[in-house]
Amino acid sequence: ASRQYIQSDYYEIDVDQMIFLGTPHLGAPESYLTWEGGELGKGVMNLLKEFVFSREAKKYGYYDIYDYVRNYVISARELLPIYAYLRDRSTGVIRTYPVNYPQNIFLENLYSSVGRLTNSGIKITNIVGDLGSDSTINVIRVVDWASFPLWEHGYPENYDNLIFTDKGLEMGNGDETVPSFSGEFIKNGLNVLVSNHIDLPDK
């Protein structure tokens, strides 16, 4: 919201400095799992979050996490990437964004007017975590899915398969949530720490 304000026509030149902490300036592919399939990712912590979200969804009268996110937590769409990150399993080719992607108009608008922020004279500090390669979802390899409305733009290959697979999640640099190049998009005051997303405030 702060960045949106600074880059808007309503900005009154009343901000001295701005600190970003693990901010997905270009979005994060992990959010595709939540927006398209009501999934929060793999791993013990994500299973715990999924349990909490499921209870919360039921509490507010929603059928499941997907229904809850699409109709109540719609800000989840504002975390979707605004670059090419879906690889078609059948061809091995990464699709060209925004064709056959869930679109993120919010971040697209911020991207197109980023000069208003970077040339504003505001002191910017951009703190980013990076645990090296193979730590963060960078690309999602998808196959067609027939159970509409879930996975409208493609299902991560073998995502629910219990045997050892990469579950269609191609890993790269980042903080386990935000890919490095998304977090590092704002170069002003860039500080890269060896940290995961959750531990950034402590670091």
Secondary structure, DSSP 8 states (H G I E B T S, - for coil): -HHHHHTSTT--S---EEEEES--TT--THHHHHHHHS---SSHHHHHHHHHHHHHHHHTT-SSHHHHHHHT-GGGGGGS-SS--EEETTT--B--TTTTS---HHHHHHHHTTHHHHTS--EEEEEEE---TTSEEEEEEEE---STTTTTT-EETTTT--SS--TTEEEESBSSSSBHHHHTT--TTEEEES--TTTTTT-
